Structures are given as structure tokens and as C-alpha cells.
Amino acid sequence: MSDSSLLFMAGANTVEEQRARWERKRSRTAKELLETEHKYLEQLDLVVIFFVTILKAKGTLKPAVLDTIFGPLESIYSASHVLSVHLERGNLGPGLENFCQNLELYGHYAENLEQANKTLKEQLRKNKSFRRFKKLQETRPQFQGQKLEDLLPLPLQRLHQYKHFLRDLLENTSPDSAEYKNLEKAVKSISEVSRWVQDTVCKRENSLQLLRVQKLLKGQKTQVLTPGRWYIREGWLLVVPSKGEELKRRMFFLFSDIFIATKPCHPLHPLNSNKLACQAVYPLHQCVVDKVFGHTQSQGGLLSLSFPHKTLLLMSSEQQDINDWYQSLTAAVR
């Protein structure tokens, strides 16, 4: 047998071995996807059967309140049930094609989740019969100590898992396979919905940060809650005065458009002892940031923030702290 024939056979064997490895990984991933889908459905079952269905029948909550708390959960449950049937039969391609048509439900569910949690808390506070009902249902052995609040975020957690499962399946499926295009489309669709969900979560977390800072400030003169504003960071820094005065320790808040300087209110103040008094609000669109010192591995550093009518010199004894502030500020003023 010639050397070229041997090389051809060796190459063919290598290709076959690679395909066999892909198939083994693909089979493992498909099996894990199905097993975790069953567990996911079992948990959704708890909400749909023991809460949504019974609450609808009993009329404990008004239909509008019920819709607000559970959103499109029943439709999500139905879509996952259909997917699991396809997976059980080995029909991955048609199963994903059908499932992708229902992916928008996850985006709508994410957008509704904050209001759902608020409404749930409100009903638990106001509605005695619902409070009793919820407690009774959660004591059932099927719940294994889980609360309704633990189960409501499950669809968003599952969406994240879908993304990883489908990417793994795509990576271990031959481009010549009939299922490859369906997998490719599913990965793209899930990535788009995941970004939608992530944006929703980021906006919600940002709103909570803005609200927290607003509550920290004394009075309502400084309006932190402004549309389009993003929280970046906060922390204590030392202000170096222009004249030979002592260094002043101040709390600063950095947002996407402004930089706020504050100081603690008097500890004996009857209303504002735990609050901060706003001293100045600096617009970032006219700010120039420079690192005066702190370029080397020295102790701490000094930043200069130049505004049209004011220059701030801010100091920290921590090298990493001054570097972090420099990076955050320069990124914010771009």
C-alpha cells in the first residue's frame, strides 16, 4: 500500500473519530437538555397547578391582579411542555422551530416581573385570604420548602440555560445535518431574547440604584431620578482645598451625566442623621479628567476634575481606588 493511501486512510479515520466525538457530546447535551426540561416543567407545574389554576377557580384574586402576578407563565409552561414532547421523540429540529415562535413570551415575562413582585407583596399585605392560601400551598410536600417568590424567576433562569445548551448542540452538530439550520436559528433567537431580558434587568437595577441614592440625599432639591440617567459608582474621596485648609472627606456619586458631591448630615439631626447633604452637582459634558499623581505603584493618587468655573482635586490613599475612579470618570465624560 502506498504512502498516499495510508495518509488518506489516516485522515479518514481522524475525520470519523472527530464526528464520533461530536455525536457523543451532542447526545450528552441533548440528554441533559431533556432531563433539565423535565425538572423545569415540574417546578412550573407547582405554580400553574397549585396557584394559577386554583386561584382562577376560587376567585381569590381579581383576574387583572392574577395576570399581573403570573404574566404569560401558563403560555411559557405550554411551550415548554410541547418542546419536551419533541425532545422525548428525538425531534429536535421541529421542536426548536416551534419553541422559537414562543420565545417572545420570555421577554414579556421579564418586563412584567418587577410589577409582578410589587403586586404580590401588596396582595400579601392587603388580602388575608390570599396570604393564608399562599402559606397553605407552600407547605405542600411537593414544594420542598420553596416559596412562590423562589419559583417566579425560574423562566429567566431557564432562558439562560437554553442559550448554553443550544450553543453546545450547535457546536457539535455537522453543518451538513438537517438540524443544523434549526439550531443556528434557535441560537440566534435565544441570544436576541436574552439581550432583551438582560437590558430589562439592567434598567430595573439602575432604577433601584437611582431610587436608593435619591433616598440617601436630604430633601428633594437634587433630582437623581431622571430618565436616561445611569448609575456608575460611589465612594468616599478626600477633597484637596485650593487654600491651605484641611482635607475634607466627602461622598461622591458618579452617574452617566453628572457627578454629585455630598457630606454627611449632623449625626444628632432628628430627621436626617443617616442622610447626606448635597454640596454640588457637576455636569460631566464639560469635564476634563487628569491623573495628577498615582501613575506608578505609589501610595494612593490625586485626580483633577476641571469644570468651566471650578477645579476639583480629589485624593485617595488607595492606589487601586484612584485608578478605578479615573477609569470610571474618563469613560463617563467621553
Salt bridges, closest charged atoms under 4 A:
GLU16 OE2 - ARG19 NH1 3.52
GLU37 OE1 - ARG158 NH2 2.72
GLU74 OE1 - LYS56 NZ 2.72
GLU88 OE2 - HIS38 NE2 2.70
GLU104 OE1 - HIS108 NE2 4.00
GLU111 OE1 - HIS108 ND1 3.92
GLU114 OE1 - ARG204 NE 3.83
GLU122 OE2 - LYS126 NZ 3.82
GLU138 OE2 - LYS134 NZ 2.80
GLU138 OE1 - LYS147 NZ 3.94
GLU149 OE1 - LYS134 NZ 3.07
GLU179 OE1 - ARG26 NH2 2.05
GLU234 OE1 - ARG212 NH2 2.45
GLU245 OE1 - LYS248 NZ 3.67
ASP257 OD1 - ARG229 NE 2.83
ASP321 OD1 - ARG233 NH2 3.56
